[in-house]
């Protein structure tokens, strides 16, 4: 599974990793892992609304986002509404229920 697929834009090849969580240990570990693989981290913040998150995902053609539990449902909803088609993988920093997994699978994640 390629969590950081190459994206061609602006005459460059990019490998993006999204992080949607407040500062925490897993944020730093994800950042370092992405950098180690030649990736560029796209940070999402709580103050961004769904339209801004959708815009950034579309601009970067982001495939993978590591996130806190609180961001799972909004991201699954964006994907299921066809507003985040490039997203293929969500990596949760926290435990989650099987209903969240089922919703993610139904959305194509």
Backbone as ProteinMPNN parsed JSONL, in Angstrom:
{"seq_chain_A": "XXXXXXXXXXXXXXXXXXXXXXXXXXXXXXXXXXXXXXXXXXXXXXXXXXXXXXXXXXXXXXXXXXXXXXXXXXXXXXXXXXXXXXXXXXXXXXXXXXXXXXXXXXXXX", "coords_chain_A": {"N_chain_A": [[0.843, -1.17, 0.0], [0.672, 2.123, -0.944], [1.096, 4.856, 0.809], [1.893, 7.413, 0.328], [1.492, 8.479, -2.476], [2.897, 9.597, -5.594], [2.387, 12.873, -6.842], [1.949, 14.932, -9.557], [2.585, 18.296, -9.983], [2.806, 21.76, -10.683], [5.201, 21.56, -12.159], [6.696, 19.767, -10.655], [7.307, 16.806, -8.672], [5.385, 15.589, -6.126], [4.882, 14.242, -2.827], [2.411, 13.814, -0.665], [1.33, 13.998, 2.757], [-1.336, 14.115, 4.886], [-2.162, 15.641, 8.01], [-4.418, 15.741, 10.587], [-5.031, 16.898, 13.384], [-4.696, 17.962, 16.815], [-1.658, 19.177, 18.337], [0.404, 16.512, 19.267], [2.039, 13.472, 20.341], [1.822, 11.523, 18.277], [1.42, 13.13, 16.074], [3.92, 14.293, 15.646], [5.429, 11.963, 15.161], [4.225, 11.049, 12.79], [4.799, 13.195, 11.105], [7.651, 13.097, 11.022], [7.987, 10.536, 9.892], [6.792, 10.885, 7.369], [8.457, 12.86, 6.288], [10.835, 11.415, 6.203], [10.285, 9.699, 4.152], [10.377, 11.354, 2.031], [8.201, 12.987, 1.859], [5.764, 15.676, 1.878], [4.236, 17.449, 4.39], [0.859, 18.136, 4.986], [-0.879, 20.176, 6.966], [-3.828, 20.207, 8.821], [-6.194, 22.177, 10.576], [-8.241, 22.677, 13.523], [-9.746, 24.975, 13.225], [-10.336, 25.206, 10.576], [-12.946, 24.983, 8.278], [-15.267, 22.609, 6.74], [-15.334, 23.29, 3.973], [-12.849, 24.51, 3.496], [-11.105, 22.411, 4.137], [-11.875, 20.565, 2.185], [-11.091, 22.052, -0.113], [-8.258, 22.127, 0.168], [-7.648, 19.388, 0.08], [-8.487, 18.779, -2.525], [-6.764, 20.468, -4.015], [-4.239, 19.381, -3.466], [-4.538, 16.758, -4.104], [-4.601, 14.805, -2.16], [-3.956, 11.675, -0.671], [-3.73, 10.289, 1.732], [-4.558, 10.707, 5.133], [-3.57, 11.223, 8.391], [-5.095, 11.19, 11.508], [-6.879, 12.578, 14.376], [-9.43, 11.056, 16.406], [-11.659, 12.739, 16.472], [-11.677, 13.913, 13.98], [-12.263, 11.942, 12.186], [-15.009, 11.252, 11.419], [-15.932, 13.7, 10.098], [-14.146, 13.655, 7.875], [-14.759, 11.203, 6.674], [-17.369, 11.787, 5.937], [-16.964, 13.859, 4.041], [-15.675, 12.36, 2.04], [-17.679, 10.46, 1.412], [-19.597, 12.122, 0.32], [-18.512, 12.761, -2.076], [-16.714, 14.812, -2.116], [-14.094, 14.632, -1.555], [-12.521, 12.956, -3.229], [-9.933, 11.966, -3.773], [-8.923, 10.924, -1.435], [-7.817, 7.991, 0.03], [-6.94, 6.637, 2.24], [-7.357, 6.672, 5.741], [-5.743, 7.238, 8.733], [-6.069, 6.551, 11.976], [-5.275, 8.146, 15.019], [-6.379, 7.34, 17.319], [-8.437, 4.915, 19.103], [-11.38, 3.46, 17.623], [-14.875, 2.835, 16.981], [-16.575, -0.043, 15.546], [-18.656, 0.804, 13.915], [-17.732, 3.171, 12.833], [-15.643, 2.225, 11.284], [-17.157, 0.711, 9.462], [-18.633, 2.755, 8.201], [-16.534, 4.151, 7.003], [-15.558, 2.207, 5.237], [-17.796, 1.904, 3.585], [-17.727, 4.365, 2.373], [-15.595, 4.099, 0.755], [-13.074, 3.989, 1.779]], "CA_chain_A": [[0.0, 0.0, 0.0], [1.447, 3.348, -1.046], [0.412, 5.915, 1.538], [2.353, 8.702, -0.203], [1.67, 8.379, -3.927], [3.445, 10.788, -6.24], [1.442, 13.768, -7.496], [2.668, 15.908, -10.362], [1.974, 19.629, -9.951], [3.747, 22.882, -10.75], [6.469, 21.049, -12.69], [7.383, 19.003, -9.607], [6.681, 15.594, -8.166], [5.138, 15.742, -4.691], [4.302, 13.144, -2.053], [1.763, 14.518, 0.435], [0.714, 13.308, 3.895], [-2.15, 15.022, 5.681], [-2.288, 15.415, 9.455], [-5.568, 16.505, 11.052], [-5.099, 16.677, 14.827], [-3.949, 18.913, 17.634], [-0.292, 18.711, 18.614], [0.518, 15.324, 20.122], [3.179, 12.631, 19.979], [1.584, 10.878, 16.99], [1.577, 14.164, 15.052], [5.355, 14.384, 15.384], [5.88, 10.705, 14.547], [3.744, 11.047, 11.409], [5.585, 14.206, 10.4], [8.995, 12.564, 10.785], [7.891, 9.405, 8.963], [6.538, 11.42, 6.027], [9.692, 13.514, 5.837], [11.806, 10.343, 5.927], [9.916, 9.112, 2.862], [10.392, 12.405, 1.017], [6.872, 13.572, 1.779], [5.455, 17.019, 2.342], [3.103, 17.352, 5.308], [-0.234, 19.098, 4.887], [-1.477, 20.252, 8.3], [-5.195, 20.709, 8.936], [-6.435, 22.709, 11.919], [-9.632, 22.668, 13.97], [-10.43, 26.191, 12.802], [-10.729, 25.079, 9.172], [-14.253, 24.374, 8.051], [-15.279, 21.565, 5.717], [-15.027, 23.816, 2.644], [-11.399, 24.713, 3.416], [-10.491, 21.077, 4.105], [-12.141, 20.053, 0.836], [-10.258, 22.797, -1.049], [-6.863, 21.681, 0.296], [-7.585, 18.004, -0.412], [-8.578, 18.827, -3.998], [-5.567, 21.114, -4.543], [-3.063, 18.527, -3.292], [-4.901, 15.376, -4.451], [-4.147, 14.08, -0.978], [-4.446, 10.295, -0.613], [-3.68, 9.753, 3.093], [-4.596, 11.647, 6.246], [-3.492, 10.704, 9.756], [-5.969, 12.119, 12.223], [-7.484, 12.281, 15.673], [-10.77, 10.487, 16.294], [-12.636, 13.804, 16.223], [-11.651, 14.273, 12.556], [-12.638, 10.799, 11.347], [-16.359, 11.364, 10.841], [-15.995, 14.739, 9.052], [-13.421, 13.224, 6.676], [-15.569, 10.151, 6.044], [-18.505, 12.452, 5.319], [-16.484, 14.515, 2.815], [-15.427, 11.303, 1.051], [-18.948, 9.852, 0.995], [-20.327, 13.121, -0.462], [-17.784, 13.001, -3.31], [-15.997, 16.086, -1.99], [-12.694, 14.315, -1.246], [-12.358, 11.708, -3.981], [-8.557, 11.463, -3.791], [-8.595, 10.262, -0.164], [-7.909, 6.53, -0.005], [-6.55, 6.086, 3.54], [-7.384, 7.449, 6.977], [-5.019, 6.567, 9.802], [-6.545, 7.147, 13.227], [-4.393, 8.142, 16.18], [-7.162, 6.869, 18.461], [-9.332, 3.78, 18.87], [-12.697, 3.842, 17.132], [-15.857, 1.753, 16.962], [-16.784, -0.743, 14.276], [-19.556, 1.561, 13.049], [-16.896, 4.13, 12.11], [-14.963, 1.428, 10.252], [-18.152, 0.37, 8.44], [-18.921, 3.971, 7.438], [-15.349, 4.423, 6.175], [-15.537, 1.225, 4.159], [-18.892, 2.243, 2.677], [-17.323, 5.57, 1.635], [-14.485, 3.767, -0.135], [-11.794, 4.168, 2.492]], "C_chain_A": [[0.892, 1.237, 0.0], [0.676, 4.481, -0.374], [0.779, 7.305, 1.037], [2.568, 8.604, -1.713], [2.189, 9.694, -4.504], [2.338, 11.543, -6.969], [2.263, 14.779, -8.283], [1.895, 17.221, -10.369], [3.075, 20.678, -9.984], [5.146, 22.436, -11.177], [7.324, 20.344, -11.647], [6.621, 17.719, -9.327], [6.586, 15.746, -6.651], [4.629, 14.433, -4.104], [3.752, 13.78, -0.781], [1.242, 13.565, 1.505], [-0.061, 14.35, 4.684], [-2.12, 14.637, 7.149], [-3.391, 16.341, 9.948], [-5.772, 16.189, 12.53], [-4.403, 17.825, 15.537], [-2.56, 18.333, 17.876], [-0.316, 17.557, 19.614], [1.667, 14.471, 19.593], [3.014, 12.012, 18.588], [1.726, 11.861, 15.827], [3.046, 14.226, 14.64], [5.88, 13.126, 14.708], [5.451, 10.623, 13.077], [4.541, 12.026, 10.561], [6.965, 13.665, 10.048], [8.983, 11.409, 9.787], [7.664, 9.891, 7.538], [7.794, 12.081, 5.463], [10.742, 12.485, 5.452], [11.553, 9.704, 4.568], [9.886, 10.155, 1.736], [9.055, 13.095, 0.848], [6.816, 15.004, 2.278], [4.19, 16.928, 3.177], [2.129, 18.498, 5.067], [-0.947, 19.079, 6.237], [-2.87, 20.871, 8.213], [-5.433, 21.114, 10.382], [-7.921, 22.71, 12.229], [-10.416, 23.869, 13.461], [-10.85, 26.16, 11.336], [-12.111, 24.442, 9.087], [-14.171, 23.334, 6.958], [-14.917, 22.076, 4.318], [-13.528, 24.024, 2.461], [-10.664, 23.379, 3.346], [-10.673, 20.466, 2.726], [-11.238, 20.733, -0.191], [-8.822, 22.291, -1.026], [-6.709, 20.254, -0.236], [-7.617, 17.993, -1.939], [-7.307, 19.423, -4.617], [-4.355, 20.179, -4.523], [-3.284, 17.099, -3.796], [-4.405, 14.409, -3.386], [-4.773, 12.694, -0.909], [-4.555, 9.769, 0.809], [-3.713, 10.882, 4.109], [-4.519, 10.859, 7.546], [-4.251, 11.692, 10.625], [-6.378, 11.626, 13.606], [-8.884, 11.734, 15.428], [-11.796, 11.545, 15.909], [-12.693, 14.216, 14.745], [-12.114, 13.138, 11.647], [-13.979, 10.993, 10.651], [-16.456, 12.49, 9.805], [-15.275, 14.341, 7.763], [-14.176, 12.133, 5.931], [-16.756, 10.776, 5.322], [-18.1, 13.158, 4.016], [-16.278, 13.488, 1.701], [-16.745, 10.742, 0.523], [-19.792, 10.806, 0.152], [-19.631, 13.429, -1.788], [-16.992, 14.292, -3.301], [-14.525, 15.892, -1.662], [-12.331, 12.999, -1.925], [-10.953, 11.126, -3.924], [-8.187, 10.696, -2.525], [-8.851, 8.763, -0.284], [-7.706, 5.923, 1.385], [-6.727, 7.109, 4.649], [-6.688, 6.613, 8.038], [-5.401, 7.265, 11.097], [-5.498, 7.036, 14.326], [-5.075, 7.504, 17.385], [-7.98, 5.638, 18.084], [-10.673, 4.306, 18.384], [-13.573, 2.607, 17.048], [-15.995, 1.14, 15.573], [-17.729, 0.007, 13.355], [-18.795, 2.622, 12.254], [-16.162, 3.409, 10.984], [-15.93, 1.089, 9.112], [-18.492, 1.588, 7.574], [-17.757, 4.319, 6.505], [-15.303, 3.469, 4.987], [-16.614, 1.528, 3.128], [-18.552, 3.464, 1.819], [-16.158, 5.303, 0.675], [-13.118, 3.976, 0.473], [-11.313, 2.829, 3.026]], "O_chain_A": [[1.767, 1.376, 0.854], [-0.289, 5.0, -0.936], [0.056, 8.268, 1.293], [3.707, 8.642, -2.177], [1.941, 10.768, -3.955], [1.476, 10.95, -7.618], [3.169, 15.409, -7.738], [0.714, 17.261, -10.712], [4.138, 20.503, -9.388], [6.148, 22.883, -10.618], [8.55, 20.332, -11.754], [5.456, 17.568, -9.694], [7.585, 16.001, -5.979], [4.022, 13.62, -4.802], [4.512, 14.229, 0.077], [0.774, 12.468, 1.202], [0.504, 15.36, 5.103], [-2.059, 13.456, 7.492], [-3.327, 17.557, 9.765], [-6.575, 15.328, 12.888], [-3.621, 18.563, 14.938], [-2.321, 17.148, 17.647], [-0.967, 17.623, 20.656], [2.197, 14.733, 18.513], [3.966, 11.981, 17.809], [2.107, 11.47, 14.724], [3.376, 14.214, 13.454], [6.687, 13.21, 13.782], [6.221, 10.18, 12.225], [4.914, 11.717, 9.429], [7.398, 13.764, 8.9], [9.865, 11.313, 8.934], [8.272, 9.373, 6.601], [8.144, 11.88, 4.3], [11.462, 12.672, 4.471], [12.479, 9.227, 3.912], [9.427, 9.872, 0.629], [8.798, 13.719, -0.181], [7.697, 15.472, 2.999], [3.181, 16.389, 2.721], [2.518, 19.662, 4.961], [-1.553, 18.073, 6.606], [-3.059, 21.925, 7.607], [-4.932, 20.47, 11.304], [-8.757, 22.739, 11.326], [-11.631, 23.782, 13.285], [-11.637, 27.0, 10.902], [-12.388, 23.457, 9.771], [-13.132, 23.184, 6.315], [-14.259, 21.366, 3.558], [-12.991, 23.745, 1.389], [-9.71, 23.232, 2.582], [-9.731, 19.91, 2.161], [-10.676, 20.06, -1.055], [-8.23, 22.051, -2.079], [-5.737, 19.953, -0.929], [-6.848, 17.267, -2.57], [-6.829, 18.928, -5.638], [-3.545, 20.185, -5.449], [-2.336, 16.322, -3.903], [-3.865, 13.344, -3.684], [-5.985, 12.551, -1.07], [-5.381, 8.897, 1.08], [-3.002, 11.879, 3.977], [-5.307, 9.94, 7.774], [-4.069, 12.902, 10.493], [-6.246, 10.452, 13.949], [-9.453, 11.933, 14.354], [-12.698, 11.281, 15.114], [-13.68, 14.815, 14.317], [-12.335, 13.357, 10.456], [-14.065, 10.907, 9.426], [-17.009, 12.269, 8.727], [-15.748, 14.66, 6.672], [-14.228, 12.137, 4.702], [-17.112, 10.349, 4.223], [-18.805, 13.065, 3.012], [-16.663, 13.722, 0.555], [-16.906, 10.569, -0.685], [-20.615, 10.358, -0.646], [-20.107, 14.272, -2.549], [-16.635, 14.813, -4.358], [-13.787, 16.864, -1.507], [-11.891, 12.051, -1.275], [-10.791, 9.91, -4.017], [-7.243, 9.906, -2.535], [-9.943, 8.326, -0.645], [-8.221, 4.845, 1.683], [-6.307, 8.259, 4.525], [-6.997, 5.436, 8.222], [-5.089, 8.44, 11.289], [-4.91, 5.975, 14.539], [-4.413, 7.165, 18.366], [-8.19, 5.353, 16.905], [-11.06, 5.436, 18.682], [-13.082, 1.478, 17.043], [-15.589, 1.725, 14.569], [-17.628, -0.127, 12.136], [-19.172, 2.937, 11.125], [-16.07, 3.919, 9.867], [-15.565, 1.169, 7.939], [-18.624, 1.468, 6.356], [-17.966, 4.73, 5.363], [-15.038, 3.887, 3.86], [-16.37, 1.421, 1.926], [-19.022, 3.589, 0.688], [-15.783, 6.169, -0.116], [-12.124, 4.123, -0.239], [-10.258, 2.758, 3.656]]}, "name": "protein", "num_of_chains": 1, "seq": "XXXXXXXXXXXXXXXXXXXXXXXXXXXXXXXXXXXXXXXXXXXXXXXXXXXXXXXXXXXXXXXXXXXXXXXXXXXXXXXXXXXXXXXXXXXXXXXXXXXXXXXXXXXXX"}
